[in-house]
Amino acid sequence: MTPSFPSSTPRQPALIPPGVVSGDTYRTLLAACRAGGYALPAVNVSSSTAANAVLAAARANRSDIVIQISAGGARFYAGQSLPDERQAQILGATALAQHVHLLARHHGVAVILHTDHANRPLLGWIDGLVEESRHHHDRTGQPLFSSHMLDLSTESVPDNIATAETLIRKLAPLGIGLEIELGMTGGEEDGIGTELHDHTDKASLYTSPHDVLTAWKTLSPLGMLSIAASFGNVHGVYAPGNVRLRPDILRESQTLVSETLRTGPNPVPLVFHGGSGSEENAIRQAVSHGVFKFNIDTDTQFAYARGVAQYMTEHEEAFAHQVSPNTGRPLKKYYDIRRWMGAGEASVIQRLTDSFLTLGARGRSIARPA
Ligand SMILES: [Zn+2]
């Protein structure tokens, strides 16, 4: 596949140190995406091995990256035996954040560390993480997370924006950004939302540009805001014909905001949810309308699983016997956890390499060691 993005940007983007971004470095990275007309893959992880695969992919492609975790993913990251679910969600996300803070800078790329879909019942999870960021900020001058997502897409727009306002006022002093959802991403992501076939109101899958303008006018003066505006996108991968993407809705939203508030082009940092399985043409159009973050979960999970499955098929004997019944040789080196997880990681790296190309992000990292 050939990327159809301009290969030269008007001027050299500002550089930032490798590692997790927040505050000014987060703003600089978003500005670079807008000026360069590219987007970053945002990959859900729920284990250190998945996080390492994402970091390796970013390094190999010389691209910056978004690593994100859901509440369910965080619970898994903490280990499945902790009895207090909320505590496990907070501890797991904190553990991932510490893991990425420690390693990211050694990969030489910038990382946006983010939490995915938090609906109203999950606000306590975000509050717990903001508290963790406060401690981290006191010690290091940096929050734990670059941004958090609030998903109140099932509520009225005024309720959604009012709660977002309370949250962004807490996040801004710590240099943490806020992503909100307007309109509704179809499908289900880690227990939030409903399966596509159960959607009765297809109109809710398309955001109103007026809602984007209202949210932007209210919230962007208070902190770093990004908006997941839906344009028919759906979590998960469905058979062809089920999903009709209308990236023109994103263009209309940007035009309404820029004309009303007299800004430059593409003023709103937009987020593309449910990127897995989407057509390349629609992805490129969406990116040209100011999408800087492209969520890809289902495809990378499948890539990891497929890599492991292929490895296991190739070395079937080693997953049934410790010593080969045919040759009498020990099979330990084949069933070694690092071998088959490593095959999963390699497969994720390969899948993300395609994504960096489609999004125009390959070779675009703005991170340089000081
Ligand atoms: Zn999503």
Residues whose N, C-alpha, C, O or C-beta is under 5 A from the ligand:
A	BS01	ZN	E189 H273 G274
